[in-house]
């Protein structure tokens, strides 16, 4: 399959791991660049009686409510062409207009880090992220991240919230993610995520023999004791994973999973819950399990596989400007491919 083409897969379309849940962005129009922002939004009766600063924070949720209030006071955010106070109550039929010069949105510094770019145009970048790269700077990871690399590759990304990121994948998960290059694209991609029209498929290898495909529908929230972990608990956020068995081995299964929701660690938590933990997972598997009778090669491979065997292999989306259906694929990382080859050779030995 080529880098970008329509998909006729019999896998239904779905959404992928979200950085955060996105408000619907219906009715946005924009002639903005990444520097000068010019946006409009037509309200409807669902906004009747709400304060304008609250409405603006829903409509343009990439900006803080305080910043939007300041833009209201400064006359950058107008209601039907007029300046209003933040406590103005909406009638439900107003036209909001935002015209402002964007400021730098990140304190992260650009770094000359190579990127494996699968596709790029004026609106989006699709990247095949390597194992070990953190997506967004955080505690203990202030440099060497995808954001640092993006700031060097495309300096105007500094003017976008999270440097244009609309979703993320874990540090030790390889594969595809899309980044917006302007605010219009960021809004459009967030809208697709919220409406579950973005298609994402992961390949994974788990311990145990899964008989057939299915759906895991179990809520996920932060573990009450171990704050590094997520867990299936009452009161958690809805989390749905669909999966197909792709290849069975003597003691392992290669699976393809599709996310209907995008919760932190969703695939890892869901399969661990079923009793099929991911090979190499340092968080949800307490130790390396080498099956009885395994070859020396398989034992060495399992002990040497230091991260979860998980790869974001397919990404489908609608281009935010052209409306074209696009599908991208990324080959497995070398360690993942080697793991599968060893399992195949082990299978042949039985």
LUMTI-524657 format. One record per residue (C-alpha): residue number from 1; residue in three letters; x, y, z. Coordinates in steps of 0.02 Angstrom, whole numbers, plus 32768, in hexadecimal, padded with zeros to 4 digits. Example, Ala and Ser with C-alpha at 12.3 -4.5 7.8 and 13.67 -1.06 7.14 Angstrom:
<recs>
<rec seq="1" type="Ala" u="8267" v="7F1F" w="8186"/>
<rec seq="2" type="Ser" u="82AC" v="7FCB" w="8165"/>
</recs>
This chain:
<recs>
<rec seq="1" type="Unk" u="8000" v="8000" w="8000"/>
<rec seq="2" type="Unk" u="8041" v="80AD" w="7FD8"/>
<rec seq="3" type="Unk" u="8062" v="812F" w="805C"/>
<rec seq="4" type="Unk" u="7FBD" v="8189" w="8042"/>
<rec seq="5" type="Unk" u="7F24" v="813E" w="7FF2"/>
<rec seq="6" type="Unk" u="7E6F" v="8116" w="8014"/>
<rec seq="7" type="Unk" u="7E4F" v="807F" w="8080"/>
<rec seq="8" type="Unk" u="7DD1" v="7FFA" w="8056"/>
<rec seq="9" type="Unk" u="7E01" v="7F8F" w="80EC"/>
<rec seq="10" type="Unk" u="7D7A" v="7F27" w="813C"/>
<rec seq="11" type="Unk" u="7DB9" v="7F68" w="81E3"/>
<rec seq="12" type="Unk" u="7D3C" v="7FF1" w="8215"/>
<rec seq="13" type="Unk" u="7D83" v="809F" w="822F"/>
<rec seq="14" type="Unk" u="7DA5" v="80D6" w="82E0"/>
<rec seq="15" type="Unk" u="7E0A" v="814B" w="834B"/>
<rec seq="16" type="Unk" u="7EB8" v="8143" w="8397"/>
<rec seq="17" type="Unk" u="7F11" v="816E" w="8438"/>
<rec seq="18" type="Unk" u="7EE2" v="821F" w="8466"/>
<rec seq="19" type="Unk" u="7F51" v="829B" w="84BC"/>
<rec seq="20" type="Unk" u="7EB0" v="82D7" w="850C"/>
<rec seq="21" type="Unk" u="7DF8" v="82D3" w="84E3"/>
<rec seq="22" type="Unk" u="7DCE" v="8358" w="8462"/>
<rec seq="23" type="Unk" u="7D36" v="83C8" w="845D"/>
<rec seq="24" type="Unk" u="7CD6" v="83C4" w="83BA"/>
<rec seq="25" type="Unk" u="7D14" v="8449" w="8342"/>
<rec seq="26" type="Unk" u="7C7F" v="8454" w="82CC"/>
<rec seq="27" type="Unk" u="7C67" v="84F1" w="8263"/>
<rec seq="28" type="Unk" u="7D1A" v="852C" w="826A"/>
<rec seq="29" type="Unk" u="7D58" v="8591" w="81D7"/>
<rec seq="30" type="Unk" u="7E06" v="85D9" w="81CB"/>
<rec seq="31" type="Unk" u="7E7C" v="8631" w="8156"/>
<rec seq="32" type="Unk" u="7F07" v="862C" w="81D7"/>
<rec seq="33" type="Unk" u="7FBD" v="860A" w="81CE"/>
<rec seq="34" type="Unk" u="801A" v="85C9" w="8265"/>
<rec seq="35" type="Unk" u="804A" v="867D" w="8291"/>
<rec seq="36" type="Unk" u="7FB0" v="86E6" w="826F"/>
<rec seq="37" type="Unk" u="7F11" v="8692" w="82AB"/>
<rec seq="38" type="Unk" u="7E67" v="86BC" w="8260"/>
<rec seq="39" type="Unk" u="7DD7" v="864B" w="8296"/>
<rec seq="40" type="Unk" u="7D1A" v="8652" w="8292"/>
<rec seq="41" type="Unk" u="7C97" v="85EA" w="82EA"/>
<rec seq="42" type="Unk" u="7BDB" v="85F3" w="82D6"/>
<rec seq="43" type="Unk" u="7B7D" v="85D2" w="8377"/>
<rec seq="44" type="Unk" u="7AD6" v="8576" w="837F"/>
<rec seq="45" type="Unk" u="7A4D" v="8569" w="8401"/>
<rec seq="46" type="Unk" u="7AAE" v="84E7" w="8465"/>
<rec seq="47" type="Unk" u="7B18" v="8578" w="84A7"/>
<rec seq="48" type="Unk" u="7A82" v="85E0" w="84E0"/>
<rec seq="49" type="Unk" u="7A9C" v="8631" w="858A"/>
<rec seq="50" type="Unk" u="7B52" v="85FF" w="85A0"/>
<rec seq="51" type="Unk" u="7BDB" v="867D" w="85C6"/>
<rec seq="52" type="Unk" u="7C42" v="86AC" w="852E"/>
<rec seq="53" type="Unk" u="7CE8" v="8684" w="8583"/>
<rec seq="54" type="Unk" u="7CA8" v="85D5" w="85AB"/>
<rec seq="55" type="Unk" u="7C69" v="85BD" w="84FA"/>
<rec seq="56" type="Unk" u="7D0D" v="85F9" w="84AF"/>
<rec seq="57" type="Unk" u="7D6B" v="857D" w="851C"/>
<rec seq="58" type="Unk" u="7CFE" v="84F1" w="84D6"/>
<rec seq="59" type="Unk" u="7D0C" v="852A" w="8423"/>
<rec seq="60" type="Unk" u="7DC8" v="854C" w="8423"/>
<rec seq="61" type="Unk" u="7E02" v="84D5" w="84AA"/>
<rec seq="62" type="Unk" u="7EB9" v="84DA" w="8473"/>
<rec seq="63" type="Unk" u="7EC2" v="8581" w="84CF"/>
<rec seq="64" type="Unk" u="7EAB" v="859F" w="8589"/>
<rec seq="65" type="Unk" u="7E0D" v="85F6" w="85C6"/>
<rec seq="66" type="Unk" u="7E77" v="8681" w="8610"/>
<rec seq="67" type="Unk" u="7ECB" v="86A4" w="856A"/>
<rec seq="68" type="Unk" u="7E23" v="86A7" w="8511"/>
<rec seq="69" type="Unk" u="7DDF" v="8720" w="8595"/>
<rec seq="70" type="Unk" u="7E74" v="8790" w="8577"/>
<rec seq="71" type="Unk" u="7E55" v="878C" w="84BB"/>
<rec seq="72" type="Unk" u="7D9F" v="87BC" w="84DC"/>
<rec seq="73" type="Unk" u="7DD8" v="8851" w="8543"/>
<rec seq="74" type="Unk" u="7E5A" v="8883" w="84C1"/>
<rec seq="75" type="Unk" u="7DDE" v="887B" w="8431"/>
<rec seq="76" type="Unk" u="7E30" v="87E8" w="83D8"/>
<rec seq="77" type="Unk" u="7D97" v="877A" w="83F8"/>
<rec seq="78" type="Unk" u="7CF7" v="87CC" w="83B8"/>
<rec seq="79" type="Unk" u="7C40" v="879C" w="83C2"/>
<rec seq="80" type="Unk" u="7BDF" v="87D0" w="8326"/>
<rec seq="81" type="Unk" u="7C6E" v="8848" w="8304"/>
<rec seq="82" type="Unk" u="7C61" v="889B" w="83B0"/>
<rec seq="83" type="Unk" u="7CC9" v="889A" w="844D"/>
<rec seq="84" type="Unk" u="7C70" v="884A" w="84E1"/>
<rec seq="85" type="Unk" u="7C9C" v="8824" w="8595"/>
<rec seq="86" type="Unk" u="7CC9" v="8772" w="85CA"/>
<rec seq="87" type="Unk" u="7C26" v="8762" w="862C"/>
<rec seq="88" type="Unk" u="7BBB" v="8787" w="8592"/>
<rec seq="89" type="Unk" u="7B2D" v="8707" w="8585"/>
<rec seq="90" type="Unk" u="7B1B" v="86B8" w="84D9"/>
<rec seq="91" type="Unk" u="7A77" v="86BE" w="847A"/>
<rec seq="92" type="Unk" u="7AA7" v="8626" w="8414"/>
<rec seq="93" type="Unk" u="7AB5" v="8673" w="8367"/>
<rec seq="94" type="Unk" u="7B54" v="86DB" w="8371"/>
<rec seq="95" type="Unk" u="7BEA" v="86D5" w="82FE"/>
<rec seq="96" type="Unk" u="7C8E" v="86CD" w="835C"/>
<rec seq="97" type="Unk" u="7D28" v="8715" w="8307"/>
<rec seq="98" type="Unk" u="7DD8" v="86FF" w="8349"/>
<rec seq="99" type="Unk" u="7E68" v="8762" w="82FD"/>
<rec seq="100" type="Unk" u="7F0C" v="875B" w="835A"/>
<rec seq="101" type="Unk" u="7FC7" v="874C" w="8342"/>
<rec seq="102" type="Unk" u="7FFD" v="86A7" w="838F"/>
<rec seq="103" type="Unk" u="8083" v="86A6" w="8414"/>
<rec seq="104" type="Unk" u="80FE" v="861A" w="8433"/>
<rec seq="105" type="Unk" u="809D" v="8590" w="848D"/>
<rec seq="106" type="Unk" u="812C" v="8524" w="84CC"/>
<rec seq="107" type="Unk" u="81C8" v="8538" w="8535"/>
<rec seq="108" type="Unk" u="8219" v="849F" w="84E7"/>
<rec seq="109" type="Unk" u="82B4" v="84BB" w="847E"/>
<rec seq="110" type="Unk" u="82D1" v="8480" w="83CC"/>
<rec seq="111" type="Unk" u="834C" v="83F0" w="83B8"/>
<rec seq="112" type="Unk" u="8395" v="83A9" w="8319"/>
<rec seq="113" type="Unk" u="834F" v="82F9" w="832D"/>
<rec seq="114" type="Unk" u="832F" v="8292" w="828F"/>
<rec seq="115" type="Unk" u="8278" v="826C" w="826A"/>
<rec seq="116" type="Unk" u="8237" v="81DA" w="8203"/>
<rec seq="117" type="Unk" u="81B6" v="823D" w="81A0"/>
<rec seq="118" type="Unk" u="813B" v="81CF" w="8142"/>
<rec seq="119" type="Unk" u="80DA" v="8261" w="80F7"/>
<rec seq="120" type="Unk" u="80DD" v="8320" w="8101"/>
<rec seq="121" type="Unk" u="8084" v="83B2" w="80AF"/>
<rec seq="122" type="Unk" u="8053" v="8462" w="80E4"/>
<rec seq="123" type="Unk" u="7FD4" v="8422" w="8163"/>
<rec seq="124" type="Unk" u="800C" v="837E" w="81B2"/>
<rec seq="125" type="Unk" u="80A4" v="8313" w="81D7"/>
<rec seq="126" type="Unk" u="8094" v="8257" w="81EB"/>
<rec seq="127" type="Unk" u="8125" v="820D" w="824C"/>
<rec seq="128" type="Unk" u="815F" v="815C" w="826E"/>
<rec seq="129" type="Unk" u="819B" v="8171" w="8322"/>
<rec seq="130" type="Unk" u="822C" v="8103" w="8358"/>
<rec seq="131" type="Unk" u="8233" v="809C" w="83F6"/>
<rec seq="132" type="Unk" u="8275" v="8101" w="8488"/>
<rec seq="133" type="Unk" u="823F" v="81AE" w="8450"/>
<rec seq="134" type="Unk" u="81CF" v="820C" w="84CA"/>
<rec seq="135" type="Unk" u="8146" v="826C" w="846F"/>
<rec seq="136" type="Unk" u="8131" v="8303" w="84E2"/>
<rec seq="137" type="Unk" u="81AA" v="834F" w="8562"/>
<rec seq="138" type="Unk" u="8180" v="832A" w="8617"/>
<rec seq="139" type="Unk" u="81D0" v="8306" w="86BE"/>
<rec seq="140" type="Unk" u="8279" v="82B7" w="869C"/>
<rec seq="141" type="Unk" u="8266" v="82CD" w="85E0"/>
<rec seq="142" type="Unk" u="8286" v="8384" w="85B8"/>
<rec seq="143" type="Unk" u="82EA" v="835F" w="851A"/>
<rec seq="144" type="Unk" u="82FC" v="82DC" w="8493"/>
<rec seq="145" type="Unk" u="8240" v="82D3" w="8477"/>
<rec seq="146" type="Unk" u="81D8" v="82D6" w="83DA"/>
<rec seq="147" type="Unk" u="81A4" v="8388" w="8405"/>
<rec seq="148" type="Unk" u="825A" v="83C0" w="840B"/>
<rec seq="149" type="Unk" u="8276" v="8370" w="8361"/>
<rec seq="150" type="Unk" u="81D9" v="83C1" w="8318"/>
<rec seq="151" type="Unk" u="820E" v="846D" w="8353"/>
<rec seq="152" type="Unk" u="82B0" v="845A" w="82F2"/>
<rec seq="153" type="Unk" u="8260" v="840E" w="8257"/>
<rec seq="154" type="Unk" u="81D0" v="848C" w="8250"/>
<rec seq="155" type="Unk" u="81F1" v="8525" w="82BF"/>
<rec seq="156" type="Unk" u="813F" v="8569" w="82AC"/>
<rec seq="157" type="Unk" u="8101" v="84D4" w="8310"/>
<rec seq="158" type="Unk" u="8138" v="8539" w="83AA"/>
<rec seq="159" type="Unk" u="809D" v="85A5" w="838E"/>
<rec seq="160" type="Unk" u="8028" v="8510" w="83A0"/>
<rec seq="161" type="Unk" u="7FEE" v="84BE" w="8440"/>
<rec seq="162" type="Unk" u="8059" v="8423" w="845F"/>
<rec seq="163" type="Unk" u="80B9" v="844F" w="83C0"/>
<rec seq="164" type="Unk" u="8027" v="840D" w="8358"/>
<rec seq="165" type="Unk" u="8016" v="8363" w="83AD"/>
<rec seq="166" type="Unk" u="7F65" v="831E" w="83AF"/>
<rec seq="167" type="Unk" u="7F8D" v="8271" w="83F8"/>
<rec seq="168" type="Unk" u="801F" v="820F" w="843B"/>
<rec seq="169" type="Unk" u="8065" v="8161" w="844A"/>
<rec seq="170" type="Unk" u="80CE" v="811E" w="84DA"/>
<rec seq="171" type="Unk" u="818B" v="8136" w="84DE"/>
<rec seq="172" type="Unk" u="81AF" v="807F" w="84BB"/>
<rec seq="173" type="Unk" u="8124" v="8065" w="843C"/>
<rec seq="174" type="Unk" u="815A" v="807E" w="8388"/>
<rec seq="175" type="Unk" u="80F4" v="80B9" w="82F5"/>
<rec seq="176" type="Unk" u="8086" v="813C" w="82A6"/>
<rec seq="177" type="Unk" u="8042" v="81E0" w="82E7"/>
<rec seq="178" type="Unk" u="8005" v="827E" w="8290"/>
<rec seq="179" type="Unk" u="8036" v="8331" w="82BD"/>
<rec seq="180" type="Unk" u="7FDD" v="83D0" w="8285"/>
<rec seq="181" type="Unk" u="8041" v="845F" w="8238"/>
<rec seq="182" type="Unk" u="7FBE" v="84E7" w="8252"/>
<rec seq="183" type="Unk" u="7F2C" v="8506" w="82C6"/>
<rec seq="184" type="Unk" u="7EA9" v="84E3" w="8242"/>
<rec seq="185" type="Unk" u="7EF0" v="8434" w="822B"/>
<rec seq="186" type="Unk" u="7EFE" v="841C" w="82E6"/>
<rec seq="187" type="Unk" u="7E45" v="8445" w="82FC"/>
<rec seq="188" type="Unk" u="7E13" v="83D4" w="826B"/>
<rec seq="189" type="Unk" u="7E79" v="833F" w="82A9"/>
<rec seq="190" type="Unk" u="7E38" v="8356" w="835A"/>
<rec seq="191" type="Unk" u="7D88" v="8354" w="8314"/>
<rec seq="192" type="Unk" u="7DAB" v="82B0" w="82B9"/>
<rec seq="193" type="Unk" u="7DF0" v="8265" w="8358"/>
<rec seq="194" type="Unk" u="7D58" v="829A" w="83BD"/>
<rec seq="195" type="Unk" u="7CE3" v="824F" w="833B"/>
<rec seq="196" type="Unk" u="7D49" v="81AD" w="832E"/>
<rec seq="197" type="Unk" u="7D66" v="81BD" w="8274"/>
<rec seq="198" type="Unk" u="7E22" v="81A7" w="827E"/>
<rec seq="199" type="Unk" u="7E5B" v="80F5" w="825D"/>
<rec seq="200" type="Unk" u="7EEA" v="80AA" w="82BF"/>
<rec seq="201" type="Unk" u="7F27" v="7FF8" w="82CB"/>
<rec seq="202" type="Unk" u="7FB0" v="7FB0" w="833B"/>
<rec seq="203" type="Unk" u="8012" v="7F0E" w="832B"/>
<rec seq="204" type="Unk" u="8040" v="7EB7" w="83CD"/>
<rec seq="205" type="Unk" u="8085" v="7E12" w="840E"/>
<rec seq="206" type="Unk" u="803C" v="7DCA" w="84AE"/>
<rec seq="207" type="Unk" u="8060" v="7D37" w="8520"/>
<rec seq="208" type="Unk" u="7FE3" v="7CA9" w="850E"/>
<rec seq="209" type="Unk" u="7F76" v="7C61" w="8485"/>
<rec seq="210" type="Unk" u="7EE1" v="7CCD" w="8456"/>
<rec seq="211" type="Unk" u="7E60" v="7C62" w="83FD"/>
<rec seq="212" type="Unk" u="7E00" v="7CE7" w="839C"/>
<rec seq="213" type="Unk" u="7DE5" v="7DA1" w="8389"/>
<rec seq="214" type="Unk" u="7D6C" v="7E07" w="83EF"/>
<rec seq="215" type="Unk" u="7D49" v="7EAA" w="844A"/>
<rec seq="216" type="Unk" u="7D84" v="7EE4" w="84F4"/>
<rec seq="217" type="Unk" u="7D0F" v="7F63" w="8543"/>
<rec seq="218" type="Unk" u="7D50" v="7F8E" w="85F0"/>
<rec seq="219" type="Unk" u="7D64" v="803A" w="8643"/>
<rec seq="220" type="Unk" u="7E12" v="807B" w="8669"/>
<rec seq="221" type="Unk" u="7E51" v="80F4" w="86EE"/>
<rec seq="222" type="Unk" u="7EF1" v="8119" w="874D"/>
<rec seq="223" type="Unk" u="7F27" v="808E" w="87C4"/>
<rec seq="224" type="Unk" u="7EFB" v="80C3" w="8876"/>
<rec seq="225" type="Unk" u="7FA3" v="808C" w="88BF"/>
<rec seq="226" type="Unk" u="8022" v="807E" w="8832"/>
<rec seq="227" type="Unk" u="8016" v="8126" w="87DA"/>
<rec seq="228" type="Unk" u="807F" v="80E9" w="8748"/>
<rec seq="229" type="Unk" u="7FF9" v="806C" w="8719"/>
<rec seq="230" type="Unk" u="7F4A" v="8079" w="86D3"/>
<rec seq="231" type="Unk" u="7EC8" v="7FF9" w="8708"/>
<rec seq="232" type="Unk" u="7E1C" v="7FB7" w="86DE"/>
<rec seq="233" type="Unk" u="7DAE" v="7FFE" w="8767"/>
<rec seq="234" type="Unk" u="7CF9" v="8034" w="877F"/>
<rec seq="235" type="Unk" u="7CE6" v="80ED" w="875D"/>
<rec seq="236" type="Unk" u="7D70" v="80EE" w="86DB"/>
<rec seq="237" type="Unk" u="7D60" v="8137" w="862D"/>
<rec seq="238" type="Unk" u="7D0F" v="80CC" w="85A8"/>
<rec seq="239" type="Unk" u="7D93" v="8067" w="854B"/>
<rec seq="240" type="Unk" u="7D70" v="7FF4" w="84B7"/>
<rec seq="241" type="Unk" u="7DF0" v="7F8D" w="8457"/>
<rec seq="242" type="Unk" u="7DC7" v="7F1E" w="83C2"/>
<rec seq="243" type="Unk" u="7E45" v="7E98" w="8391"/>
<rec seq="244" type="Unk" u="7E69" v="7E0F" w="8312"/>
<rec seq="245" type="Unk" u="7EE0" v="7D7D" w="8322"/>
<rec seq="246" type="Unk" u="7F62" v="7D88" w="8297"/>
<rec seq="247" type="Unk" u="7FDF" v="7CFE" w="82C2"/>
<rec seq="248" type="Unk" u="7FE5" v="7C75" w="8345"/>
<rec seq="249" type="Unk" u="8085" v="7C2F" w="838E"/>
<rec seq="250" type="Unk" u="80A8" v="7BA4" w="840A"/>
<rec seq="251" type="Unk" u="8099" v="7C15" w="84A3"/>
<rec seq="252" type="Unk" u="8076" v="7CC0" w="8459"/>
<rec seq="253" type="Unk" u="7FFC" v="7D1B" w="83E6"/>
<rec seq="254" type="Unk" u="8014" v="7DAA" w="836D"/>
<rec seq="255" type="Unk" u="7F7C" v="7E1A" w="8372"/>
<rec seq="256" type="Unk" u="7F3D" v="7EB2" w="8314"/>
<rec seq="257" type="Unk" u="7EDB" v="7F2B" w="8381"/>
<rec seq="258" type="Unk" u="7E6D" v="7FBE" w="8351"/>
<rec seq="259" type="Unk" u="7E3F" v="8044" w="83CF"/>
<rec seq="260" type="Unk" u="7D8F" v="8087" w="83DC"/>
<rec seq="261" type="Unk" u="7DC9" v="80F7" w="846A"/>
<rec seq="262" type="Unk" u="7E74" v="8139" w="8496"/>
<rec seq="263" type="Unk" u="7E9E" v="8124" w="854D"/>
<rec seq="264" type="Unk" u="7F4C" v="8125" w="8597"/>
<rec seq="265" type="Unk" u="7F9B" v="8077" w="8588"/>
<rec seq="266" type="Unk" u="7EF4" v="8036" w="8546"/>
<rec seq="267" type="Unk" u="7F34" v="7FA0" w="84E3"/>
<rec seq="268" type="Unk" u="7FB1" v="7F6F" w="8569"/>
<rec seq="269" type="Unk" u="7F2E" v="7F79" w="85F4"/>
<rec seq="270" type="Unk" u="7EA6" v="7F1F" w="8592"/>
<rec seq="271" type="Unk" u="7F0F" v="7E8A" w="855D"/>
<rec seq="272" type="Unk" u="7F5F" v="7E7C" w="8609"/>
<rec seq="273" type="Unk" u="7EAF" v="7E77" w="8651"/>
<rec seq="274" type="Unk" u="7E85" v="7DE4" w="85DF"/>
<rec seq="275" type="Unk" u="7F22" v="7D89" w="861A"/>
<rec seq="276" type="Unk" u="7F82" v="7DA6" w="8579"/>
<rec seq="277" type="Unk" u="8009" v="7E22" w="85AB"/>
<rec seq="278" type="Unk" u="8076" v="7E70" w="8524"/>
<rec seq="279" type="Unk" u="8123" v="7E27" w="850C"/>
<rec seq="280" type="Unk" u="81A5" v="7E99" w="855B"/>
<rec seq="281" type="Unk" u="8129" v="7F0B" w="85B4"/>
<rec seq="282" type="Unk" u="818C" v="7F52" w="8648"/>
<rec seq="283" type="Unk" u="80F2" v="7F97" w="86A1"/>
<rec seq="284" type="Unk" u="8069" v="7F14" w="8691"/>
<rec seq="285" type="Unk" u="80D5" v="7E76" w="868B"/>
<rec seq="286" type="Unk" u="8132" v="7E51" w="872E"/>
<rec seq="287" type="Unk" u="81BB" v="7DEA" w="86DB"/>
<rec seq="288" type="Unk" u="81F7" v="7D9B" w="863A"/>
<rec seq="289" type="Unk" u="81A4" v="7CF2" w="861F"/>
<rec seq="290" type="Unk" u="8208" v="7C75" w="85B9"/>
<rec seq="291" type="Unk" u="819D" v="7BDD" w="858D"/>
<rec seq="292" type="Unk" u="81DA" v="7B30" w="85C0"/>
<rec seq="293" type="Unk" u="8239" v="7AE0" w="8531"/>
<rec seq="294" type="Unk" u="825D" v="7B85" w="84DB"/>
<rec seq="295" type="Unk" u="82FA" v="7B8E" w="8472"/>
<rec seq="296" type="Unk" u="8390" v="7BF1" w="84AD"/>
<rec seq="297" type="Unk" u="836E" v="7C6E" w="8422"/>
<rec seq="298" type="Unk" u="82BB" v="7C8D" w="845C"/>
<rec seq="299" type="Unk" u="82F3" v="7C9E" w="8511"/>
<rec seq="300" type="Unk" u="8376" v="7D1E" w="84E2"/>
<rec seq="301" type="Unk" u="82FB" v="7D7B" w="8473"/>
<rec seq="302" type="Unk" u="8277" v="7D86" w="84FC"/>
<rec seq="303" type="Unk" u="82F4" v="7DBD" w="8581"/>
<rec seq="304" type="Unk" u="833C" v="7E3E" w="850A"/>
<rec seq="305" type="Unk" u="8295" v="7E89" w="84D9"/>
<rec seq="306" type="Unk" u="828D" v="7F19" w="8555"/>
<rec seq="307" type="Unk" u="81EF" v="7F72" w="851C"/>
<rec seq="308" type="Unk" u="8138" v="7F48" w="84F8"/>
<rec seq="309" type="Unk" u="8125" v="7EEF" w="8450"/>
<rec seq="310" type="Unk" u="80B0" v="7F72" w="8408"/>
<rec seq="311" type="Unk" u="80B7" v="7FD0" w="8363"/>
<rec seq="312" type="Unk" u="803F" v="8051" w="8319"/>
<rec seq="313" type="Unk" u="803D" v="800A" w="8269"/>
<rec seq="314" type="Unk" u="7FAC" v="805F" w="820F"/>
<rec seq="315" type="Unk" u="7F64" v="810E" w="8214"/>
<rec seq="316" type="Unk" u="7ED0" v="814B" w="81AF"/>
<rec seq="317" type="Unk" u="7E89" v="81FB" w="81AF"/>
<rec seq="318" type="Unk" u="7E32" v="827D" w="8144"/>
<rec seq="319" type="Unk" u="7EA8" v="8306" w="810D"/>
<rec seq="320" type="Unk" u="7E75" v="83A5" w="816B"/>
<rec seq="321" type="Unk" u="7E7E" v="8415" w="80D1"/>
<rec seq="322" type="Unk" u="7E5D" v="83AA" w="8037"/>
<rec seq="323" type="Unk" u="7DE2" v="832F" w="8084"/>
<rec seq="324" type="Unk" u="7E42" v="829E" w="8036"/>
<rec seq="325" type="Unk" u="7E3C" v="81F5" w="808C"/>
<rec seq="326" type="Unk" u="7EEE" v="81C7" w="80B8"/>
<rec seq="327" type="Unk" u="7F38" v="8124" w="80F8"/>
<rec seq="328" type="Unk" u="7FEA" v="810E" w="8137"/>
<rec seq="329" type="Unk" u="804A" v="8073" w="8169"/>
<rec seq="330" type="Unk" u="80EF" v="805E" w="81C6"/>
<rec seq="331" type="Unk" u="8158" v="7FBF" w="81C8"/>
<rec seq="332" type="Unk" u="817F" v="7F6C" w="826D"/>
<rec seq="333" type="Unk" u="8214" v="7FA8" w="82D1"/>
<rec seq="334" type="Unk" u="82AA" v="7F35" w="82BF"/>
<rec seq="335" type="Unk" u="829A" v="7EE9" w="836C"/>
<rec seq="336" type="Unk" u="81E1" v="7EC3" w="8352"/>
<rec seq="337" type="Unk" u="8205" v="7E72" w="82A9"/>
<rec seq="338" type="Unk" u="8291" v="7E09" w="82F5"/>
<rec seq="339" type="Unk" u="821F" v="7DD1" w="8383"/>
<rec seq="340" type="Unk" u="819C" v="7D93" w="8307"/>
<rec seq="341" type="Unk" u="821F" v="7D3A" w="829E"/>
<rec seq="342" type="Unk" u="8263" v="7CDE" w="8336"/>
<rec seq="343" type="Unk" u="81B2" v="7CAA" w="8368"/>
<rec seq="344" type="Unk" u="8192" v="7C6A" w="82B9"/>
<rec seq="345" type="Unk" u="8234" v="7C05" w="82B8"/>
<rec seq="346" type="Unk" u="8208" v="7BC0" w="8364"/>
<rec seq="347" type="Unk" u="815E" v="7B8C" w="8323"/>
<rec seq="348" type="Unk" u="81AD" v="7B2A" w="8296"/>
<rec seq="349" type="Unk" u="8219" v="7ACB" w="8311"/>
<rec seq="350" type="Unk" u="8183" v="7A7A" w="8366"/>
</recs>
